[in-house]
């Protein structure tokens, strides 16, 4: 997105779509965290190996941490000038603070590389689900839906 020039057809629409997607992710993330603290947590079925349970817990913790960092840095960058962010002339997100250009660059770097780490975790998560379905032939994948 940062490589778009003024004459690109995506120059105006892509950033607002990105902010809207981030806002939706923020709301979904708030719901997930609410369910984490106030909902029922499913237990692992006994057949899973101890290493799989440990790996699953750590991948889940990393997802929580990285998605939280992603949402926070995105929000802070979008409102870094101290102005309220308005998305599609309807949704207003207040600014938290004002940041320097160097701080925004750092947040941008963190935002970008955290997104790569999340993508790697998604691939790992998919690989684990497929392993359970096709190799272990258990109902782990079915229970995810």
C-alpha positions as CSV (number, residue, x, y, z in Angstrom):
1,X,0.0,0.0,0.0
2,X,2.9,2.4,0.7
3,X,4.2,2.0,-2.8
4,X,1.0,3.4,-4.4
5,X,1.5,6.6,-6.3
6,X,-1.1,9.4,-6.7
7,X,-2.2,8.2,-10.1
8,X,-2.9,4.6,-9.1
9,X,-6.6,3.6,-9.2
10,X,-6.1,2.2,-5.7
11,X,-4.6,5.3,-4.1
12,X,-7.9,6.6,-2.6
13,X,-9.9,3.4,-2.1
14,X,-7.4,0.9,-0.8
15,X,-6.4,2.7,2.4
16,X,-10.0,3.2,3.4
17,X,-10.8,-0.4,2.7
18,X,-7.7,-1.4,4.7
19,X,-8.9,0.8,7.6
20,X,-12.4,-0.7,7.4
21,X,-11.0,-4.2,7.4
22,X,-8.8,-3.3,10.4
23,X,-11.8,-1.9,12.3
24,X,-13.8,-5.0,11.6
25,X,-10.8,-7.1,12.8
26,X,-10.7,-4.9,16.0
27,X,-14.3,-5.6,16.7
28,X,-14.0,-9.3,16.0
29,X,-10.9,-9.4,18.1
30,X,-12.7,-7.7,21.0
31,X,-15.4,-10.5,20.8
32,X,-12.7,-13.2,20.7
33,X,-11.0,-11.8,23.8
34,X,-14.4,-11.5,25.6
35,X,-15.1,-15.1,24.8
36,X,-11.6,-16.1,26.0
37,X,-12.1,-14.5,29.4
38,X,-15.9,-15.2,29.9
39,X,-16.7,-18.2,27.7
40,X,-16.2,-21.9,28.0
41,X,-12.9,-23.2,26.8
42,X,-13.0,-26.6,25.1
43,X,-10.6,-29.2,26.4
44,X,-8.3,-31.2,24.2
45,X,-9.5,-34.8,23.6
46,X,-7.2,-37.2,25.4
47,X,-5.7,-38.9,22.3
48,X,-3.6,-35.8,21.4
49,X,0.0,-36.0,22.3
50,X,1.5,-33.8,24.9
51,X,3.7,-32.0,22.4
52,X,0.7,-31.3,20.2
53,X,-1.2,-29.8,23.2
54,X,1.8,-27.6,24.1
55,X,2.3,-26.5,20.5
56,X,-1.4,-25.7,20.1
57,X,-1.3,-23.6,23.3
58,X,1.8,-21.6,22.1
59,X,0.4,-21.1,18.6
60,X,-2.8,-19.8,20.1
61,X,-0.9,-17.5,22.5
62,X,1.2,-16.2,19.6
63,X,-2.0,-15.5,17.6
64,X,-3.4,-13.5,20.5
65,X,-0.2,-11.5,21.0
66,X,0.5,-10.9,17.3
67,X,-3.1,-10.0,16.3
68,X,-3.2,-7.6,19.3
69,X,0.0,-6.0,18.2
70,X,-1.3,-5.8,14.6
71,X,-4.5,-4.1,15.6
72,X,-2.9,-1.7,18.0
73,X,-0.1,-0.6,15.6
74,X,-2.6,-0.2,12.8
75,X,-4.9,2.0,14.9
76,X,-2.0,4.1,16.2
77,X,-0.6,4.6,12.7
78,X,-4.0,5.5,11.3
79,X,-4.5,8.2,13.9
80,X,-0.9,9.2,14.4
81,X,-1.5,12.8,13.3
82,X,-3.8,13.3,16.3
83,X,-6.9,13.6,14.1
84,X,-10.0,11.4,14.2
85,X,-9.9,8.8,11.5
86,X,-13.1,8.8,9.4
87,X,-13.8,5.7,7.3
88,X,-16.2,6.0,4.4
89,X,-17.7,9.2,6.0
90,X,-19.5,7.2,8.7
91,X,-17.2,5.4,11.1
92,X,-15.1,7.7,13.4
93,X,-12.1,6.5,15.3
94,X,-10.7,9.0,17.8
95,X,-7.0,9.6,18.0
96,X,-5.1,8.2,21.0
97,X,-2.1,10.5,20.7
98,X,0.2,12.2,18.2
99,X,3.4,10.5,17.1
100,X,6.5,11.6,15.3
101,X,7.4,10.4,11.8
102,X,10.1,8.1,13.2
103,X,7.6,6.5,15.6
104,X,5.1,6.0,12.8
105,X,7.9,4.4,10.7
106,X,8.7,2.0,13.6
107,X,5.0,1.1,14.0
108,X,4.8,0.5,10.2
109,X,7.8,-1.8,10.4
110,X,6.2,-3.7,13.3
111,X,2.8,-3.8,11.6
112,X,4.4,-5.3,8.4
113,X,6.5,-7.9,10.0
114,X,3.9,-9.0,12.5
115,X,1.6,-9.6,9.5
116,X,4.2,-11.9,8.0
117,X,4.5,-13.8,11.3
118,X,0.7,-14.1,11.4
119,X,0.7,-15.5,7.9
120,X,3.4,-18.1,9.0
121,X,1.2,-19.1,12.0
122,X,-1.8,-19.5,9.7
123,X,0.1,-21.8,7.5
124,X,1.3,-23.8,10.5
125,X,-2.2,-23.9,11.9
126,X,-3.6,-25.2,8.6
127,X,-0.8,-27.8,8.3
128,X,-1.7,-29.0,11.8
129,X,-5.4,-29.2,11.1
130,X,-4.7,-31.2,7.9
131,X,-2.3,-33.5,9.7
132,X,-5.0,-34.3,12.2
133,X,-7.6,-34.9,9.5
134,X,-5.6,-36.9,7.0
135,X,-2.8,-38.6,9.0
136,X,-4.3,-39.0,12.5
137,X,-7.8,-39.3,11.1
138,X,-9.3,-37.7,14.2
139,X,-12.2,-35.2,14.5
140,X,-10.0,-32.2,15.3
141,X,-10.8,-30.4,12.0
142,X,-14.5,-31.1,12.3
143,X,-14.6,-29.7,15.8
144,X,-13.0,-26.4,14.5
145,X,-16.1,-25.5,12.5
